[in-house]
Amino acid sequence: MSESKHKNYEILNLIGYGLAKFNNDFTREFGVETKTALYEYFVRAGIAETVGTIKNRQDLFDPFFENGRKGWWQKGDAYIHRKIFIDHLFGNLGAADFAAIVKMYLLGEGHLGTPDQKTIPPITKSKFKQLQETGEEAEIFFMENFRTIPQFQNASIEDARKFGDGYDFQVQLENEYVLAEVKGVRAKKGAFRLTENEHSKAREYKQAYGVVVVSNLEDTPKMTAIFNPLSKLTFTEAVIQTKQLSFHSQSLEW
């Protein structure tokens, strides 16, 4: 795998998933009868330069479905995080609805002409935004694999993301707990930032606060846990000024 992200990374993953999971049921939704014809269709649409790129993406997902193909079985579970993430967003859809999602994406990105934005449900647009964000992908990987972190082998976790209180998860150990903040990095190298709230929690809880960096999300993710991060890493303060608008209704009798 190249360490640089393909410009159509997200849609290639969706196509590979659809081909591996639904086989020719997925293919026929695009008006063709064979997978080879569908590979060529996506090349003409500008998703990839070669048929091999599309087929390779199917090979990546084949081992995770009972479809009679081994695909890149030699890779083991190296890419299962991608399958789990797509499951999280679209796993409840059948072949027709999943193919419709792919078509909407192709339209939205201009690969199949100019879309009628009204035909694309808002929830679909929101889910596509999540495909391009490292945050939730990293968090889902952490939830599936947190016990591989030596300190968390026998732990349980409680999701605290909805509270927005400076940490993502409370990790319960035998006689103590740790607050875990998960950060995603696409490549093998990169920085992350702490919000003021996260920095405050790290300062308050010290060794009981850990940043878990899920790096190399483009290829094979790796988790690195850093406990008491303020004592081990150098952070540079940056002031970010944003303008936030709010809109108020008139006063009404309810």
N, C-alpha and C positions, 0 to 999 in steps of 0.2 A: 504493500500500500504506500502511496505517496504521502508524505507528511503534510502536503499542502491540501487544503480542503477544495474539493471540486466545486466549481461555481454553481452547480445544480445538485449539491449534496443532499438536500432535504427531499426533493422530488425523486431523485434516484433511489433513495431509501424506500420511499413509498411505493415506487414501481417494483423494486425487488421484492418487497414484502407481499405486494398483491400477486405477483407471478408465483411466488413460492407457496403462498397460502391457498389461492383460489385456482391455480392452474389455468386451464382453457376457459373456465367460467369468466375469469378476469379478461382474458384475451378477447373473447367474443363481445364484450361490452364496448370494445373500440372498433367493432365492425370488421374484424379480421378473424381468420380461422386458425392460424398457426402462431406460435410464439415467435418464430423467425420473422413473420410479417409484422408482428407488434414491435419487435426490436427495431426493424427498419422504420416503422412509423415514428417511433420516438427519436430516431436519428434525424429524420426529416423535420421533426418539430424543433430540433436544435437542443434537445436535452443532453445528447452526447455526440461525440464526433464519430464513434464507431459502434457497430453492433456488439462488439466484445465488451464494451463498457456496460451496456445494459445487461447482457447475460451474466457478467461477473457479479453484478449487484444482486441478481436472482440467486446465484451460487452462494452468496454471502448469507442469505436467509434460508436456503433450502434445508440445512441440517436441523432447523428448529420446527419443522412441520413434517407430518407423516404423509409425504407425497411420493415416496418411492425413489427419491433422488438424494444422493449424499451431499451434493454441492461441495463446498469447501469444508468437508468434515475434518480435515487435518487441523483446522483452526480451533477446533473444540468450541468452547463457549466464549471465545474471544470477542465476538460481536453480538452476543445476546442482549447487551444493554440497548442496542438499537431496536431490536424486536420488542423488548419490554416497554420501551418508551412509546413506540407506535401503538402497541396494545393498549397502553394507558389512555391514549387519545382516541383511537379509532377501532379498538379490538372488538367492539360489539357489532360492527357492521358486516353485512353480507357482501358478496362479490359485486353486485350491482351498485350498492350504495358506496362501497369503497372506491369503485371505478369512477363514480360520479365525483367523489372527493378529488381524485387525481385530475380529472378533467377540469374541475373548478380551479385547481392550482395552476394547471397549464394555461387556462384562460387568464387568470389573474396576473400571471407573469408574462403574458403576451406571446406565449408559444403557439396558441391556437387562435390568433386574431384578437380583437378587442372585446372584452367581456361586457355583458350586461350585469353591472354590479348588483342589481336587484335579485339576480338569480343565485347569488352566492349567499347562503345564510350567514348572519353575523357570527353565530357560534363557530362556524367553520373557519371564518377569518381569524377568530380569536385563537383557535387551536393551531392554525398555521403559524401564528406569531410564536406560540410555544415551541414549535419545531425549531425555530431559529434562535431560541434563547438557551444559553448554557445552564441557567439557574435550575429550572425544573428538571431537566435531564439529569443533572448532577444529583439533585435531591432524590430522584427515583432510584438512581444507581446506588446511592447510599442506603436507602431503605431496603433494597434487595440484598445488599452485601455488607452491612455494617459489622456483622459478627466476624468478618475476616480481619478487622482491625484487632490486633492482639489484646488491647485493653478492653475491648467490647465483646469478647468471645461468648460470655454467658449473660450478656445484657439484654434488656428489652428497651424499646424506644416509645416515646409519646410525641406525636406530631404537634408542634407549637407554632407552625408557620402562620396560621391565621391570626395569631395574636400580634405579630409584628413587634415583638418586644426584645429584639436584639439577638435572637437565637432561633434556629429552625427546629431542633429536637431536644427533648430531655432524655438522656440516656441513663437508665436505671441500672446501676451495678448492684452487687450483693448488699453492701452497706453504705453506699453513697450514690450520688448522681453526678453527671457531667452535662453541661449545656453544650450542644454541638451546633455550630454554624457551618453550613455546607457552601462551598464555592466551586464553580465550574470553570475550567480552563480548556479551550479547544485543543491546543497543541501540548507538546511536552514541556514547553517553557512559557511562562507568562506571569503577570502580576495579578493580584486581586485587591479589592478595596474593602474596608470596613466602614459602615455608616457610623455616624456619631453614637447612635444607640448601641450598635454592636461593640464599638470601641469601649463604651462605658461598661457594658456587661463583662467584657474581657478584663477590664481593670478591676471590677468588683469581685469576680469569681476566680480570677487567676488560674490556678492549676485545675479548677473544676470547670473551666471553659476551654473548649477545643475548636479550632478551625479545621475542618476536613476539606482538603483540596482534592477534587476529582479532576485530574488532568488527563490529557490525551484523549479527549472525548471523540475526536475525529477518527481514532483508530481503536486502540485497546486501552480502556480507562485504567487509571491507577489512582488509588486513594492514599493520601498522605495526611496523617493526623498530627496537628501541632497544638499541644496543650500549653496553656499560659502563653499565648502567642506574642503578647506585648513584651515579654521578657526575652523572646528568641528571635524576633524579626524587627526590622526597622520600618517604621511607617512615617510617611511624610504627610503632614496636614495640608489639605487642599480645600479651599472655600469655593463651593459651587453655588452660584446665585441662580435661582429659578423664579420665574413668574408664574404664579398659580392663580387661575381665574375661578371664581365661583359665581353662580347665577341664582338669584333669590326671587321667589315668586312674591306676588303681592299678598298682603294679609287677608285671609279668608275665614269665614265662619265654617267650622267643620262639624 
